[in-house]
Amino acid sequence: VDPYMRGMMRDAKGYYRQPFEPGRPLSSRGIARVIKAGPGVGSGFREGDVLGGMLPWSSHALLDRKAQAQAQLVDSRLLGVLPLPCCLGVMGAPGLAAYGSLKRIAQPRAGEVAYVSGAAGAVGLAAGQLLARVYGCTVIGSAGSDEKVRWG
């Protein structure tokens, strides 16, 4: 469950995503394995492929052309090396946000002290680990509650 989903729980005018529809599965970034690829679908996906994208919360789903076009093939080099949930976290959007922000904007250097706000969140966790382990920084992190601090 991602924080952006809160805005989809009500019909908020101007929100960048459509609200959830009662009686339909929720959807969010997910990982799925292609069980059957239909003829003439044109997605280019094959049976056994692993996809990432906006997917319904269900054990099985039939993706329309729009959902297929938005799905991305998970790099086969990751399969069997990393647990699939990593494709949603450190190797997914949160990890990419942390990496891109550090690499292109912050440009930290070894020995610097780095402060990470929201260090218990998905992006903050990835940023803290990258800062400490890749960039050689001393990391100070904060979180919104004592419970989050104990967990992280």
Number of C-alpha atoms within 10 A of each C-alpha: 9 9 8 12 15 11 16 17 14 13 13 12 10 7 12 10 13 14 17 17 12 8 6 9 12 17 15 15 17 17 20 20 15 15 13 12 16 11 7 7 11 11 17 10 18 13 11 12 16 20 21 20 20 16 22 18 14 9 6 11 12 12 12 10 12 9 14 19 13 14 22 15 16 19 12 10 8 13 12 8 8 11 9 18 12 13 22 17 16 20 17 15 15 20 22 16 18 21 20 14 13 16 12 9 9 11 11 17 13 13 11 14 14 18 17 17 17 18 23 22 17 18 21 22 22 21 30 25 17 18 26 18 12 12 18 16 20 15 17 13 17 16 17 12 9 10 10 14 14 9 7 13
